[in-house]
Amino acid sequence: MEPRNVEQRLAWWLERLQREPDATWEEMVSGLAPPPGYERADAAEALVMILGGAAPTDPARQALDAALTRWIDPFLAWSPEQRRAFGLSRYVHWISQAAMAAGRLELPEFTRHLFEGLLHYRGILPGLYLAPQRDPLLAFYQTLAGSPTHAPRLRSFWRALCAQSGDLLPDHYLHIGLQGLRQCPPEPPNALPAWVGGLAAWLPNARDEREFVRKFRALRAMHPRAPETWRQWLAPILEASHPTIAGVSAERLRWWSKEVGGPQGTQPAKPCGGSTLRSPYPDELAKILDHFQKDRDVPALAASLKELFTRHQSFIAQTGNSYYFVRAVNETVKVLLRTPNRQTALISWRLLQRSLVFNPWNAFSWNLLGRALGALGREQSAEWTFWEAIRRDPNNTKHYAELGRLLASLGRNDEAEALFREAMRLDPLDLPSRAELGRLLASLGRNDEAEALFREAMRLDPL
């Protein structure tokens, strides 16, 4: 028989959580059986108050961890009809509550599951956004950003969140990016804190000087250093941020300079050694690619690129500026895919994965990633990537042409023809799609139509 007073009922609830964790959590989600004494509390708040003081090895905590991990993916897979019947706002709220509970209780299995499925969740959760208070993707990011185990492995991702906050992402994503970077050790040790690069990446998007300075002062208070140390740390950022490339005006650079400058508050100190930090792009990259095109030595190329892009990422860590890195990756992959083989395609794929973390809206990077996957024989992934490129940049005819070429190679001729014609509709002067369609029709024996397309192409471009 179920006990009557609250303490006994809560103890009974905890025992049931250990015996039947899935059913207990499902009833909590539905509101049928919340923890006794916490009927009016949010799920995350209730669970933290009940289990927050328990040891990591506590059976109830471990049972909850396993139950949440089993529950989240089937719950996200609910149909639109099931979500509406449950209540969309309530549905999104419970997804967020599960992530928040896992983060605040530091549930290792659930957090590892989020980390391993990050790309999957980035693809499906934005569609469930209702408001800043009903943003399940933000809750997932917050859980990972607070994890000492997983946050340091996502350093580039957190910097990208900072760079996009206030621009492509809502302002409140900045706090998540900075929280994740605060978990990351400096590179190299004893260098400036990792969050400084994130703050630099956000500088172009800050609404005003007061907001930026308040954020910097709050973070600086957690890392007390002598003024001279801060001036040396920040000198590379303030001197290497090119106003046109990084999108940072001289006025915004002065916001930061005044905070760390000398008595006049106008000029930052020179960095140790007296030299300005510079990006390795483009001169060094051109030399590496020239050597490769002459000798085709893939192992030597891989070693040179590893060293070069390690320095690129060090530049990003200190300046928050990923423009040079993304452009260098695209230039490299463009050369490697001219005569692709498995080795060069694999190098291309790995570089583009890192590049798209910094700038997931770069249309050229998505196009190159599709081509690299195709060269690796991963046609299904390549198709998905080209469709994603089209979703992000629907007026770019190159995406349609590349996807059409891929589908034609797989014998899906009707779909390929439709894509080539859509590209021609978007741009009546698009020659690559017209030529690809002509070749496809000729291979299908539709010679008259193919000839008409080739003649039209010659008329548009006689050379």
GITA-V658031 format. One record per backbone hydrogen bond with DSSP energy under -0.5 kcal/mol. CO is the residue of the C=O (numbers start at 1). NH is the residue of the N-H. Records with the same first field share a line. If there is no record, write none. Layout:
CO=NH ; NH
This chain:
5=9
6=10
7=11
8=12
9=13
10=14
11=15
12=16
13=17
14=18
15=19
16=20
20=24
21=25
22=26
23=27
24=28
25=29
26=30
27=31 ; 32 ; 33
35=38
38=41
42=46
43=47
44=48
45=49
46=50
47=51
48=52
51=54
55=58
58=62
59=63
60=64
61=65
62=66
63=67
64=68
65=69
66=70
67=71
68=72
69=73
70=74
71=75
72=76
73=77
75=78
79=83
80=84
81=85
82=86
83=87
87=91
88=92
89=93
90=94
91=95
92=96
93=97
94=98
95=99
96=100
97=101
98=102
99=103
100=104
101=105
102=106 ; 107
106=108
107=111
108=112
109=113
110=114
111=115
112=116
113=117
115=118
117=121
118=122
119=123
120=123 ; 124
121=125
124=127
125=128
126=129
131=130 ; 134
134=130 ; 131
135=139
136=140
137=141
138=142
139=143
140=144
141=145
142=146
144=147
146=148
147=151
150=153
151=154
152=155
154=158
155=159
156=160
157=161
158=162
159=163
160=164
161=165
164=167 ; 168 ; 169
169=166 ; 167
170=173
171=174
172=175 ; 176
173=177
174=178
175=179
176=180
177=181
178=182
179=183
180=183
181=184
184=194
188=191
193=196 ; 197
194=197 ; 198
195=199
196=200
197=201
198=202
199=203
202=205 ; 206
203=206
208=212
209=213
210=214
211=215
212=216
213=217
214=218
215=219
216=220
217=221
219=222
220=223
226=229 ; 230
227=231
228=232
229=233
230=234
231=235
232=236
234=238
235=239
236=240
237=241
240=242
242=246 ; 248
243=247
247=249
249=253
250=254
251=255
252=256
253=257
254=258
255=259
256=259 ; 260
257=260 ; 261
262=265
267=262
271=274
280=284 ; 285
282=286
283=287
284=288
285=289
286=290
287=291
288=292
289=293
290=294
291=294 ; 295
292=296
296=298
297=301
298=302
299=303
300=304
301=305
302=306
303=307
304=308
305=309
306=310
307=311
308=312
309=313
310=314
311=315
312=316
313=317
314=318
315=319
316=320
320=322
322=326
323=327
324=328
325=329
326=330
327=331
328=332
329=333
330=334
331=335
332=336
333=337
335=338 ; 339
336=339
337=340
341=345
342=346
343=347
344=348
345=349
346=350
347=351
348=352
349=353
350=354
351=355
352=356
353=357
354=357 ; 358
355=358 ; 359
359=362
361=363
362=366
363=367
364=368
365=369
366=370
367=371
368=372
369=373
370=374
371=375
372=376
373=378
374=377
377=379
378=382
379=383
380=384
381=385
382=386
383=387
384=388
385=389
386=390
387=391
388=392
389=393
393=396
395=397
396=399 ; 400
397=401
398=402
399=403
400=404
401=405
402=406
403=407
404=408
405=409
406=410
407=412
408=411
411=413
412=416
413=417
414=418
415=419
416=420
417=421
418=422
419=423
420=424
421=425
422=426
423=427
427=430
429=431
430=434
431=435
432=436
433=437
434=438
435=439
436=440
437=441
438=442
439=443
440=444
441=446
442=445
445=447
446=450
447=451
448=452
449=453
450=454
451=455
452=456
453=457
454=458
455=459
456=460
457=461
